[in-house]
Amino acid sequence: MRSCSAAAARCRLGISLLLLSGIAHGADDPFASWAAAHALPITTLDFGADSSDLQPLASVVGTARVVALGEPTHGAHEPLAFRNRLIRFLVEKMGFTAVALESGYTESSAVASFVAGGTGEAEAVVREGLTSGKGNFGENRELIQWMRDYNAAATAERRRIRFYGIDLTAGGRVSGPRRALDFSLSFLSRSDAADADRIRASLDGGLPRRDDDEFGALSRTALAALNAGIAAVATAMANNRDSLIAHSSAEEYRWALHNLAVARQLARYFRVTTPRSNQNMRDAGPAIAARDYAMAENVRWVIDHEGPSGRVVVFAHNNHVMNWKEDGGYWAGMRVKPLMMGSHLRRAYGKDLLIIAASSTTASAGLPSPEPIEDSIDNALSRVGMSRMLLDLRMARQDQAAFAWLSTQRSLHANISSHVLITPATAVDAFVFLGGLTPALGTPAQ
């Protein structure tokens, strides 16, 4: 009997210690405890799967006109696969009307035309129309083909969807100005080929070639040629407006006109880009700020172009979509911390903008190993215990300890092998946790 009592006492002591350990762990990790109670599981990344697991996202999205979804690195399968499922859900179930990707605006005209029913094959169109190697990813071909098929089946009751690139032409490479002006001049040629040829000739020798795929600065001569070319094309397009619309459409004219706005963005970008901007991160801030401001301008144009009932999904790197100034890790040494696209969009749209950043903890199949950070946001999300989930951080305002955790600057993995420093409560509205990353479909690692 005494033996049983001793065993019972030991059991009670063991249980007490376990409970105390759990309480202590919960006190040390209030965010993970709160997140475990509020996370929405994502059961699959299969594009063709039933969307029932995404239904709870309807209340997360609410009436937002812009959903800005981020990816932690370019070229990973899981963020692209989740993006495709989310876009399909938002279009089919919530009436979203457009998709805008971090890709050159000028080049995106080819994809926009294909999605609208134009000629071509998805693989070739995506390779031509998506910049910085994004045309190599099978997930992007899958998305663009689905958008085209969706539009082909559209009825009078179902609005067709549009595609846009929101980045600087050529991603800000030195070939961008020539590409942008050549696009505008080709459009102008439909009405006034002679004037287009005259303007094109004036650019020869002044601007870098279309195939110059390097980052760099423009000389004063090249900047002068760019500004003169923009002014000349703008005047010619205004003088030929009615004829150009007659030879194309009012829609194509608006696209071409905004292409000139993107050319002006390039001029602004290259005014602050020096040789050191691309050689030393310390001096990169002004150029990064100019690029992100341009992307925000392009998103605002997309919203205006979509009209009062338009709703847009924006997809770009986490660093672009978040409401913050770029800092931490690789970017810590910048003398000027640039304001990123998400900050400009937050100011413009307030609660009509939903920012979702993506998180992961592991990488495999040839991707670099993640930087080990003990107290990172990614590690905290992994402790929730769900392999994939979405977490609406706005709900944490009802939990003092969780909100305090989110209101402290913390590390988030970026480009797998580095990190950024953000304050989660203000930088994002939600996280999607995707567990481990593998290479995108069609990349050399696979």
N, C-alpha and C positions, 0 to 999 in steps of 0.2 A: 504493500500500500504506500509505504514511504517512497518506494522507487517510482511508482506511478505519479505521485504528487510532485516528485522532483522533475520527472519528465514533462509533466504539464507546466510546471513553472518555467522550465527551459523553453518549452513551446511558446508560452505567453511572452517570454522575454524576446524570443526570436521574432515573433510577429510584431511586437512593439518596435524592435529595432528596424524591421523592414518598413513599417509605417513611418517611423521617424525619418528613415532614409528617403522614402518617397516624398515626404513633406519637404525635406531639405532640398531635394532635387527640383521639386516644383518651385520652391522659393528662388532657387538659382536660375531657373529657366522658365519664367512666367510666360514668355512669348510662345514657346513650344507647347506648353500646357493649354494656353488659350487657342492656339492654332489647331490643335488636335480636336477641339470641340467644334470648330467652325469651318474646317476645310471641306471642300467639295471634291470628291474623288473623280478622276478621269480614268475610265476603264480601258480605253483603247486609243490608238493613234491611227487606226485603219480608216482611210478616207471614205470608204464605202459603207462603213458600219452605221448602225442605227444611232440616232442622235439623242437617245433618251438620257444618257449620262450628262449631256450638255444642257438639258432643260433648265436646271437651276441657274444657269448663267443668264437666263432672261431677266431675272430680278437684279443680277449684278449689273448688267448693261443698262437696264431701265430705259430711259428716254434719251440717252447720250447720242449725239449726232456723230461723234468721232470716237472710235475705239482705236487706240494706239497700242499695238502689240509689239513687244521687243523680243529680240533673240540675244543670247549671251555671247554668241560668236557666229560668224558667217560660215556656212558650209557644213552644218551639222543636221542630221536627219530629223531628230525629234522636234526641235522648234519649228521646222518647216512643215512637218506632218501635222503637228497640232494647229499651226496657222491655217492649213488647208481645211481641216475639220471645222475650225472656228468660223472661217469665212463662209463656208457652206451653210452652217447653222444660222449665222447672222443674215445671210441673203435670203435663205428659204423660210426661216421662221420669224425674222424680225424686220424684214423689209429694207436691209441695207442695199445701197444702190451702186457702190463703187469700191474698188480696191486700189490702193496707192502704195507702191513699193519703193524702197530705197534703191532707186536705179535712175539713170539719166533721163531727164524729161524728153529731150530731143529724140533719143533712140526709142523711147516708149511708144512713139507714134505707130511703129510697125506692129507692136503687140496690141495696141488699142484698136487698130484697124482689123486685125485678125479676130479679136474677141467680138467685134461688131459684125463679123461675117465676111471679112475680106479674104482674099486668096492666100494660099500658102499652106505649109505644114507646120504643126506646132513646134517641132524640134528646131527647124531652121529659123522660124520667127523668133523663138525665145533666145536662140544664140545671137541673133542680130539685135534684138530689142532690149535685152537685159544686160547691164554693164557690169564691169568688175568681176567677170567670171560667173555671174549668177545664172547665165544661160546654160551652164554645164549641169545644173542640178535637176535630176528627174522630178523632184517634188514641184519645181516651178513649171515644168512642162505639164504635169498633172493638173495644176491649178489653172493654167491658161487654157488648156483643152476643155476643162470643165466649164469655165466661164463662157467659152464659145458655144458649147453644147447647150448650156442653160439659155443663152440668148436665142439659139436656133429654135428652142421649144417655147419661147415666150409667146404669150397671148396678150390681148388687149387689156386683160385684168392684171397682168404680171409685167412689171417694168423691167426693161433690159438693163444690164449692169455694164459699167464702164471700167476701163483700166487706165491707170496713170503711173508714170514715173515721177518722183518728186525731187530727185537729186539734181545737182548741177550736171550739165552735159559732160559725158566722159568722166563723171565723178570728180571734176575739178582738175583733170590732167590738162597738159598744155594743148592737146588736140581739141579740147572742148570748144573754144571760140570759133575755130574754123568749121567744125561740125555744125554748130548752131547756126552760123550765118549761111552755110551751104544749104541747110534745110530750108531756111526762109527764102533764099534765092531760088531754089527749085520751085517753091510754091509761087513766088512772084512770076516765074517764067511762064506760068499758065496764062497770064494776061499780058505781060510785057517782057518778052524774052530778051529784047535788045538792052533794056535798062538793067535787067538782071545780069547779063553778060558784062556790061560796063562796070557794074559794082564789083562783080567777081574779079575782074581783071585788076581793079584797084587794090585788091587784097593780096595779090600775088607778091611774094617776097616780104610781106609784112607780118603775116601770121604763121605759126608753126603748121606743119602738115596735118592732115586728118589722121594719119596713121602713127603719129607720135604719141605713144602710150605711156609717157613718163609724167611723173609729178615734177613741178618746177615753177619758176617765176617767168613772167613775160617781160621783155625789154620795153623801154619807153616807146620805141618805134612800133612794136607789136600792139601795145595798149592803145596808142594813137590810131592805128589801123582798125582795131576792134571798135573803138568808139565812133570813128568816122563811118565804118560799115554799118553799124547799128542805126545811126542817124539816117543814112542813105536808104536803107531798106525800109525803115519806118515811114519815111516820106513817100517812097514809091508804093508801099502797101496802102497807105491812106489815099493816095491819088487814084489807085486802081481798085478800090474796095468793091464797088458794085460789080465790076468785071470779074474780079477774083471770086466773088461769091457765086456769080453766074457760072463760072468754069469749075467750081467745086461745090461748096455749100457753106452756109453760115457757120455750121459746126467746125468745118475744117479751117475756116478763116479765124475763128476764135482760138483754135489750137495753134495756128501759125503766129497769131498775134502774141499769144503768151510765150511762144518760143523766143520772140524778141525780148520779152521781159526776162527770160532765163539768160539770154545773152547779156543783158544789163547786169544781172546777178554775177555772171562770170567776170564782167569788167570790174565790179565792186570787189569781188573775191581776189582778183589778181592785183588790184591796187594795194592790198595789204599783205600779199604773198611775196616773200623775199626768198633768195636762195637758202637762207638759214631756216625758213619755215619747214622745209622738208628734210633738213639735215640734223636738226636739233630740236627735240620736243620742247625745250625751254622757250623757243621762239615761235611755236606753232599756234599759240592761242588766238591771235587775230584772224588767221586764215580759217581755223576751225569754227570760230564764232560766225564768220561771214557765210560759211557753207551752211551751218545749221539755221541761221536766220533765213537764208534762201529757201531751204527745205520747208520751213514754217510758212513762208510766203506762198509757196507752191501748194501746200495743203489748204491754205485759206482760199486760193484760187479754185482748187478742186471743189471745195464746199460751195463756193459761189456758183460755180459752173453746174453743180448738181441741182441747184435750186432749193426752194424752201423745204421740200420733202426729202432732200438728199441726205443719206447717211453713209459714212465712209469708214472703211477699215484701213488703217495705216500700219505698215509693217516695216520695221527698220531695226538696227542694232539697239540694244538696251540703252547704250550711251546717248543715242539720239532721242528716243521717245521719253526718257525720264525728265522730270521737272527739277533741274539741278544745274550746277556749274561743274564742268568736267574736272575731276581731281582724283588723286590716289593712284597707286601702282605706277604703271608706265607713264601716266599723265601727271604725276605729282609735281614734276619739276617745271611746269609751265609758269612763266612769270605772270601771264594774264590768264586767269581761269575763264574759259569761254562759257557763255550762257547757251544751253543746248535747245534743240528744236522743241522739246516738250515744255520748256519754260515759256516760250513764246506762245505755244498753243494753249497752255493753261491760262495765260493772261487773256487770250482772245476768246476762249470758249468756256472757261470756268467749269461748272458741273456738267456741261454738255460734252466734256471730254473725259473718257475713261482710259487711264494709263495702266497697262499690264506689262510688267517686266518678267522675263523668264529666268529660271534658276536651275542649276544642275550641280551635281557633286563629283561625278566621275566621267571619264572619257576613255574610249578604247578604240581598237581597230585602226591604229595609226595616228589618232589625234594626240596632241601633247597632253602630258599629265597635268591635272589641275594644281595650281599653287596651293600648298597646305596652309590653311588659315583656320585656327582652332575655333574662333568665335565669329565666323562669317555668317551672313544671312543664309547662305546655301546650307551650311551645316545645321543651323537651327531648323530650317525647313525639313531637312532629312530626318531629324529626330521626331517629327510628327508621326512617322511610321507608314506613310502612304507612298507608293512608288511614283504616282503621278497625282497631282491635285491642283486645284485653284483656290486661292485664299483672298477674300475681300478684306483688305486692311482697314477699310473705313468703319467696319463693325467694331474694331478694337477700341474705338473712342468710349465704349461703354465699360471697358475693363482698364482700370487705372494702371495696373502693373504692366499689362501687355502694351498699352499705349506709351508708357514711359520707355519701354524697351525699343519701340519703333521710333521714338522721338530722339534717339541717340544715334550719332554717326557710326555707321558700321560698314564692313567690307562686303562687296558682292563680286563674285568672279566675273571677269571680263576677258574675252578671247582665250579662255581656259587657263592660260599660263600667267595671267596677271589679274588685277582686281581694281575696282573703283571704290571710293568712299562716298556713301550716300546717307541721308537721313530718310529712312523708309517712309515715315508718316507723311512727308511732304513730297518725296520724289516720285512715288507711285501710288496708285489706288489699289492694286492687287498684284499678287505674284502667281505665276503658274510654275509649279515645280515639276520637272521632267526627269528627275533621277539621273541616269547616265546618258552620255552623248556618244553617238556613232557617226561616221561620215555620211554626208548627203548622198543620195543615190546617184551613181554615175561618176563619182569622184575617184581619182586614182587609187586612194586607199582601199577602195572596194573592188 
